[in-house]
């Protein structure tokens, strides 16, 4: 489970905190499939189970521009 992040963990890695604005931004990105190009690039899908999301660390690294 180390390679899967919750939206809170992903937001902290991307934005530095999980305050109100960054929380809303992360869930908005998930709802609007903003990370879909990174899913295709890494070949790892974002998992959704009901209202819960699990985001592969590779996608977060790709968004940050780090080598996958």
N, CA, C and O atoms as a GROMACS GRO file, in nm:
protein
  272
    1UNK      N    1   0.082  -0.119   0.000
    1UNK     CA    2   0.000   0.000   0.000
    1UNK      C    3   0.086   0.126   0.000
    1UNK      O    4   0.034   0.237  -0.006
    2UNK      N    5   0.216   0.108   0.006
    2UNK     CA    6   0.307   0.221   0.008
    2UNK      C    7   0.304   0.299  -0.122
    2UNK      O    8   0.334   0.419  -0.123
    3UNK      N    9   0.269   0.234  -0.233
    3UNK     CA   10   0.267   0.300  -0.362
    3UNK      C   11   0.132   0.361  -0.395
    3UNK      O   12   0.117   0.424  -0.500
    4UNK      N   13   0.034   0.344  -0.309
    4UNK     CA   14  -0.097   0.405  -0.329
    4UNK      C   15  -0.118   0.512  -0.223
    4UNK      O   16  -0.094   0.489  -0.104
    5UNK      N   17  -0.162   0.629  -0.267
    5UNK     CA   18  -0.180   0.742  -0.176
    5UNK      C   19  -0.328   0.778  -0.167
    5UNK      O   20  -0.402   0.765  -0.264
    6UNK      N   21  -0.368   0.825  -0.052
    6UNK     CA   22  -0.500   0.881  -0.036
    6UNK      C   23  -0.497   1.022  -0.096
    6UNK      O   24  -0.389   1.076  -0.118
    7UNK      N   25  -0.613   1.082  -0.123
    7UNK     CA   26  -0.612   1.220  -0.172
    7UNK      C   27  -0.539   1.316  -0.076
    7UNK      O   28  -0.475   1.411  -0.121
    8UNK      N   29  -0.550   1.291   0.053
    8UNK     CA   30  -0.480   1.377   0.149
    8UNK      C   31  -0.329   1.366   0.131
    8UNK      O   32  -0.260   1.468   0.125
    9UNK      N   33  -0.277   1.244   0.123
    9UNK     CA   34  -0.133   1.224   0.106
    9UNK      C   35  -0.086   1.281  -0.027
    9UNK      O   36   0.021   1.341  -0.034
   10UNK      N   37  -0.166   1.264  -0.133
   10UNK     CA   38  -0.128   1.316  -0.264
   10UNK      C   39  -0.125   1.469  -0.264
   10UNK      O   40  -0.034   1.529  -0.321
   11UNK      N   41  -0.223   1.531  -0.199
   11UNK     CA   42  -0.226   1.677  -0.192
   11UNK      C   43  -0.106   1.730  -0.115
   11UNK      O   44  -0.049   1.832  -0.152
   12UNK      N   45  -0.069   1.664  -0.008
   12UNK     CA   46   0.047   1.708   0.070
   12UNK      C   47   0.173   1.698  -0.014
   12UNK      O   48   0.258   1.787  -0.008
   13UNK      N   49   0.187   1.592  -0.093
   13UNK     CA   50   0.305   1.579  -0.180
   13UNK      C   51   0.306   1.684  -0.290
   13UNK      O   52   0.411   1.738  -0.323
   14UNK      N   53   0.189   1.715  -0.346
   14UNK     CA   54   0.183   1.810  -0.456
   14UNK      C   55   0.185   1.956  -0.411
   14UNK      O   56   0.258   2.038  -0.466
   15UNK      N   57   0.106   1.988  -0.310
   15UNK     CA   58   0.084   2.127  -0.272
   15UNK      C   59   0.147   2.168  -0.140
   15UNK      O   60   0.155   2.287  -0.110
   16UNK      N   61   0.190   2.071  -0.061
   16UNK     CA   62   0.254   2.103   0.066
   16UNK      C   63   0.164   2.096   0.188
   16UNK      O   64   0.212   2.084   0.300
   17UNK      N   65   0.033   2.102   0.167
   17UNK     CA   66  -0.059   2.087   0.280
   17UNK      C   67  -0.194   2.039   0.229
   17UNK      O   68  -0.216   2.026   0.109
   18UNK      N   69  -0.284   2.013   0.323
   18UNK     CA   70  -0.418   1.964   0.289
   18UNK      C   71  -0.520   2.059   0.347
   18UNK      O   72  -0.620   2.018   0.408
   19UNK      N   73  -0.493   2.189   0.327
   19UNK     CA   74  -0.588   2.290   0.375
   19UNK      C   75  -0.714   2.288   0.291
   19UNK      O   76  -0.728   2.208   0.198
   20UNK      N   77  -0.805   2.376   0.324
   20UNK     CA   78  -0.936   2.379   0.259
   20UNK      C   79  -0.926   2.391   0.107
   20UNK      O   80  -0.989   2.314   0.035
   21UNK      N   81  -0.848   2.486   0.058
   21UNK     CA   82  -0.836   2.507  -0.086
   21UNK      C   83  -0.770   2.391  -0.158
   21UNK      O   84  -0.817   2.350  -0.264
   22UNK      N   85  -0.664   2.338  -0.101
   22UNK     CA   86  -0.596   2.225  -0.164
   22UNK      C   87  -0.677   2.097  -0.157
   22UNK      O   88  -0.668   2.013  -0.247
   23UNK      N   89  -0.755   2.081  -0.052
   23UNK     CA   90  -0.844   1.964  -0.043
   23UNK      C   91  -0.948   1.970  -0.154
   23UNK      O   92  -0.971   1.872  -0.224
   24UNK      N   93  -1.010   2.088  -0.170
   24UNK     CA   94  -1.110   2.103  -0.275
   24UNK      C   95  -1.048   2.086  -0.413
   24UNK      O   96  -1.110   2.025  -0.501
   25UNK      N   97  -0.926   2.138  -0.432
   25UNK     CA   98  -0.859   2.124  -0.561
   25UNK      C   99  -0.832   1.977  -0.593
   25UNK      O  100  -0.854   1.935  -0.706
   26UNK      N  101  -0.784   1.900  -0.497
   26UNK     CA  102  -0.752   1.760  -0.521
   26UNK      C  103  -0.878   1.682  -0.558
   26UNK      O  104  -0.877   1.604  -0.654
   27UNK      N  105  -0.986   1.701  -0.484
   27UNK     CA  106  -1.110   1.630  -0.514
   27UNK      C  107  -1.171   1.678  -0.646
   27UNK      O  108  -1.234   1.600  -0.717
   28UNK      N  109  -1.154   1.806  -0.679
   28UNK     CA  110  -1.201   1.857  -0.808
   28UNK      C  111  -1.123   1.792  -0.922
   28UNK      O  112  -1.182   1.754  -1.023
   29UNK      N  113  -0.991   1.780  -0.907
   29UNK     CA  114  -0.908   1.712  -1.007
   29UNK      C  115  -0.954   1.568  -1.026
   29UNK      O  116  -0.961   1.520  -1.139
   30UNK      N  117  -0.984   1.500  -0.916
   30UNK     CA  118  -1.029   1.361  -0.926
   30UNK      C  119  -1.165   1.352  -0.992
   30UNK      O  120  -1.188   1.263  -1.075
   31UNK      N  121  -1.256   1.440  -0.959
   31UNK     CA  122  -1.390   1.437  -1.016
   31UNK      C  123  -1.390   1.470  -1.165
   31UNK      O  124  -1.470   1.416  -1.241
   32UNK      N  125  -1.299   1.558  -1.208
   32UNK     CA  126  -1.296   1.602  -1.348
   32UNK      C  127  -1.195   1.525  -1.433
   32UNK      O  128  -1.174   1.559  -1.549
   33UNK      N  129  -1.134   1.422  -1.377
   33UNK     CA  130  -1.034   1.340  -1.449
   33UNK      C  131  -0.917   1.422  -1.500
   33UNK      O  132  -0.865   1.394  -1.608
   34UNK      N  133  -0.876   1.522  -1.427
   34UNK     CA  134  -0.762   1.606  -1.466
   34UNK      C  135  -0.633   1.524  -1.472
   34UNK      O  136  -0.542   1.558  -1.548
   35UNK      N  137  -0.625   1.418  -1.394
   35UNK     CA  138  -0.504   1.337  -1.390
   35UNK      C  139  -0.505   1.224  -1.493
   35UNK      O  140  -0.411   1.144  -1.497
   36UNK      N  141  -0.609   1.216  -1.577
   36UNK     CA  142  -0.621   1.107  -1.675
   36UNK      C  143  -0.501   1.096  -1.770
   36UNK      O  144  -0.458   0.984  -1.796
   37UNK      N  145  -0.446   1.207  -1.822
   37UNK     CA  146  -0.328   1.193  -1.909
   37UNK      C  147  -0.210   1.127  -1.837
   37UNK      O  148  -0.132   1.054  -1.899
   38UNK      N  149  -0.197   1.153  -1.709
   38UNK     CA  150  -0.088   1.092  -1.632
   38UNK      C  151  -0.116   0.944  -1.606
   38UNK      O  152  -0.023   0.864  -1.596
   39UNK      N  153  -0.244   0.908  -1.595
   39UNK     CA  154  -0.280   0.766  -1.582
   39UNK      C  155  -0.236   0.690  -1.706
   39UNK      O  156  -0.177   0.582  -1.697
   40UNK      N  157  -0.265   0.747  -1.823
   40UNK     CA  158  -0.228   0.682  -1.949
   40UNK      C  159  -0.077   0.675  -1.964
   40UNK      O  160  -0.023   0.574  -2.009
   41UNK      N  161  -0.007   0.782  -1.926
   41UNK     CA  162   0.138   0.788  -1.940
   41UNK      C  163   0.207   0.684  -1.851
   41UNK      O  164   0.304   0.620  -1.893
   42UNK      N  165   0.158   0.668  -1.728
   42UNK     CA  166   0.221   0.575  -1.635
   42UNK      C  167   0.165   0.434  -1.647
   42UNK      O  168   0.228   0.337  -1.604
   43UNK      N  169   0.047   0.421  -1.706
   43UNK     CA  170  -0.017   0.290  -1.717
   43UNK      C  171  -0.076   0.241  -1.586
   43UNK      O  172  -0.104   0.122  -1.571
   44UNK      N  173  -0.095   0.331  -1.491
   44UNK     CA  174  -0.150   0.294  -1.360
   44UNK      C  175  -0.276   0.377  -1.334
   44UNK      O  176  -0.269   0.499  -1.329
   45UNK      N  177  -0.390   0.312  -1.319
   45UNK     CA  178  -0.514   0.386  -1.299
   45UNK      C  179  -0.532   0.434  -1.156
   45UNK      O  180  -0.477   0.376  -1.061
   46UNK      N  181  -0.609   0.540  -1.142
   46UNK     CA  182  -0.653   0.584  -1.010
   46UNK      C  183  -0.769   0.493  -0.970
   46UNK      O  184  -0.864   0.476  -1.047
   47UNK      N  185  -0.761   0.435  -0.853
   47UNK     CA  186  -0.863   0.341  -0.807
   47UNK      C  187  -0.970   0.416  -0.729
   47UNK      O  188  -0.941   0.505  -0.649
   48UNK      N  189  -1.095   0.379  -0.755
   48UNK     CA  190  -1.205   0.439  -0.681
   48UNK      C  191  -1.294   0.329  -0.628
   48UNK      O  192  -1.336   0.240  -0.702
   49UNK      N  193  -1.322   0.336  -0.499
   49UNK     CA  194  -1.410   0.240  -0.434
   49UNK      C  195  -1.516   0.321  -0.361
   49UNK      O  196  -1.496   0.366  -0.248
   50UNK      N  197  -1.629   0.339  -0.427
   50UNK     CA  198  -1.733   0.423  -0.368
   50UNK      C  199  -1.687   0.567  -0.365
   50UNK      O  200  -1.667   0.629  -0.470
   51UNK      N  201  -1.671   0.621  -0.246
   51UNK     CA  202  -1.626   0.759  -0.232
   51UNK      C  203  -1.476   0.769  -0.205
   51UNK      O  204  -1.424   0.879  -0.189
   52UNK      N  205  -1.407   0.657  -0.199
   52UNK     CA  206  -1.264   0.656  -0.166
   52UNK      C  207  -1.180   0.646  -0.292
   52UNK      O  208  -1.211   0.570  -0.384
   53UNK      N  209  -1.073   0.723  -0.295
   53UNK     CA  210  -0.979   0.720  -0.406
   53UNK      C  211  -0.844   0.670  -0.355
   53UNK      O  212  -0.805   0.699  -0.242
   54UNK      N  213  -0.773   0.596  -0.439
   54UNK     CA  214  -0.634   0.559  -0.415
   54UNK      C  215  -0.555   0.597  -0.539
   54UNK      O  216  -0.586   0.551  -0.649
   55UNK      N  217  -0.455   0.681  -0.520
   55UNK     CA  218  -0.379   0.737  -0.632
   55UNK      C  219  -0.240   0.677  -0.631
   55UNK      O  220  -0.169   0.688  -0.531
   56UNK      N  221  -0.198   0.615  -0.741
   56UNK     CA  222  -0.062   0.560  -0.746
   56UNK      C  223   0.043   0.670  -0.734
   56UNK      O  224   0.029   0.778  -0.791
   57UNK      N  225   0.148   0.642  -0.659
   57UNK     CA  226   0.255   0.738  -0.640
   57UNK      C  227   0.318   0.778  -0.773
   57UNK      O  228   0.365   0.891  -0.788
   58UNK      N  229   0.319   0.687  -0.872
   58UNK     CA  230   0.377   0.717  -1.003
   58UNK      C  231   0.305   0.834  -1.071
   58UNK      O  232   0.368   0.913  -1.140
   59UNK      N  233   0.175   0.844  -1.051
   59UNK     CA  234   0.099   0.955  -1.109
   59UNK      C  235   0.140   1.087  -1.045
   59UNK      O  236   0.156   1.188  -1.114
   60UNK      N  237   0.157   1.086  -0.914
   60UNK     CA  238   0.197   1.209  -0.844
   60UNK      C  239   0.337   1.250  -0.889
   60UNK      O  240   0.363   1.369  -0.910
   61UNK      N  241   0.427   1.153  -0.905
   61UNK     CA  242   0.561   1.185  -0.954
   61UNK      C  243   0.555   1.243  -1.095
   61UNK      O  244   0.629   1.336  -1.127
   62UNK      N  245   0.467   1.189  -1.179
   62UNK     CA  246   0.454   1.239  -1.315
   62UNK      C  247   0.401   1.382  -1.316
   62UNK      O  248   0.445   1.465  -1.395
   63UNK      N  249   0.307   1.412  -1.228
   63UNK     CA  250   0.252   1.548  -1.218
   63UNK      C  251   0.361   1.645  -1.173
   63UNK      O  252   0.369   1.758  -1.221
   64UNK      N  253   0.445   1.600  -1.081
   64UNK     CA  254   0.554   1.684  -1.031
   64UNK      C  255   0.669   1.696  -1.131
   64UNK      O  256   0.758   1.780  -1.114
   65UNK      N  257   0.668   1.611  -1.234
   65UNK     CA  258   0.773   1.615  -1.335
   65UNK      C  259   0.894   1.531  -1.300
   65UNK      O  260   0.999   1.545  -1.364
   66UNK      N  261   0.882   1.445  -1.201
   66UNK     CA  262   0.993   1.357  -1.163
   66UNK      C  263   0.992   1.235  -1.253
   66UNK      O  264   0.890   1.201  -1.312
   67UNK      N  265   1.106   1.170  -1.262
   67UNK     CA  266   1.116   1.046  -1.341
   67UNK      C  267   1.031   0.938  -1.277
   67UNK      O  268   1.029   0.922  -1.155
   68UNK      N  269   0.962   0.865  -1.360
   68UNK     CA  270   0.872   0.760  -1.308
   68UNK      C  271   0.945   0.629  -1.299
   68UNK      O  272   0.887   0.529  -1.258
   0.00000   0.00000   0.00000
